[in-house]
């Protein structure tokens, strides 16, 4: 199941799928990501860029690996446990892509996307 993103459309991948007769599911672009790994990517990005993006590829790779292995099991479990709620919402919308997975109806973050590079986020 892939959403036609460039990473899923590489010619080598198409050749391998053809070679093994892998049938791809039709999946519209901008559909909700119901995969449990998806919330990890923004988490890793926030974790690795809290003081600005690493300037060197080696440092970036090191930061991502460190963040991956330090990811709290509790956070991973929360991502897994929210999947049924997301599925219920998608079913209620009859498969429409109006659903924005992630946070509940109201965003309770104090900073709401403001940039605080190199600083601690405000408590609240």
C-alpha positions in Angstrom: 0.0 0.0 0.0 1.7 3.2 -1.2 0.5 6.7 -1.8 2.3 7.5 -5.1 4.9 9.6 -3.2 8.2 9.9 -5.2 9.9 7.5 -2.8 7.4 4.9 -3.8 7.7 5.4 -7.5 11.3 4.6 -8.2 11.9 2.7 -11.4 13.9 -0.1 -9.6 11.0 -0.6 -7.3 8.6 -1.0 -10.2 10.9 -3.5 -11.8 11.1 -5.6 -8.6 7.3 -5.5 -8.2 6.9 -6.6 -11.8 9.4 -9.4 -11.5 7.6 -10.8 -8.4 4.1 -10.0 -9.7 3.4 -7.8 -6.6 0.0 -6.2 -6.9 -0.2 -2.7 -5.5 -3.3 -1.5 -3.8 -4.9 1.7 -5.2 -4.3 4.3 -2.5 -5.2 8.0 -3.2 -2.6 10.7 -2.5 -3.2 12.7 0.8 -4.9 9.7 2.4 -4.5 9.3 6.1 -1.4 7.4 7.2 -2.6 4.6 9.4 0.8 3.1 9.7 2.1 3.1 13.2 5.6 4.2 12.1 4.4 7.5 10.6 4.3 9.5 13.8 7.9 8.6 14.4 9.2 10.8 11.6 8.0 14.2 12.9 9.1 13.1 16.4 12.6 12.3 15.1 12.7 15.5 13.1 11.8 17.6 16.2 14.3 15.7 18.4 17.2 16.0 15.9 16.6 19.7 15.0 15.8 21.2 18.4 19.0 23.2 18.2 18.9 23.6 14.4 19.5 21.1 11.7 22.8 19.3 11.7 25.1 20.9 9.1 26.9 17.7 8.1 25.5 14.5 6.8 27.5 12.4 9.3 26.2 14.5 12.2 22.7 14.2 10.9 22.9 10.5 10.6 24.4 10.2 14.1 21.6 12.4 15.6 18.9 10.4 13.9 20.3 7.1 15.0 20.7 8.3 18.5 17.1 9.7 18.6 15.8 6.4 17.1 17.4 4.3 19.8 16.3 6.7 22.6 12.7 6.9 21.4 10.6 6.1 24.5 8.6 2.9 24.4 5.7 4.7 26.1 5.5 7.1 23.1 5.6 4.2 20.6 2.8 2.4 22.6 0.7 5.6 22.4 1.1 5.7 18.6 0.0 2.0 18.4 -3.0 2.5 20.7 -4.3 5.4 18.7 -4.7 3.4 15.4 -8.2 2.1 16.2 -9.4 5.6 16.8 -8.0 6.7 13.4 -9.5 3.7 11.6 -12.9 4.5 13.2 -12.7 8.1 12.0 -11.8 7.1 8.5 -14.7 4.6 8.4 -17.1 7.3 9.7 -15.9 9.6 6.8 -16.4 6.7 4.4 -12.8 6.7 3.3 -12.7 10.5 2.6 -9.4 12.3 3.0 -10.9 15.1 5.2 -9.4 13.4 8.3 -6.2 14.9 9.6 -4.7 12.2 11.7 -2.6 13.1 14.7 -3.8 15.4 17.4 -7.3 15.3 18.7 -9.8 18.0 17.8 -8.1 20.7 19.8 -4.4 21.4 19.8 -3.3 22.0 23.4 0.3 22.9 22.7 1.2 26.4 24.0 3.8 27.1 21.3 1.7 25.9 18.3 4.6 25.6 15.9 6.6 28.7 16.9 10.3 28.2 16.5 12.4 28.1 19.6 15.8 27.1 18.1 18.3 26.3 20.8 15.9 27.2 23.6 13.8 25.2 25.9 10.1 25.2 25.0 7.9 27.2 27.4 6.2 25.1 30.1 2.5 25.0 30.0 
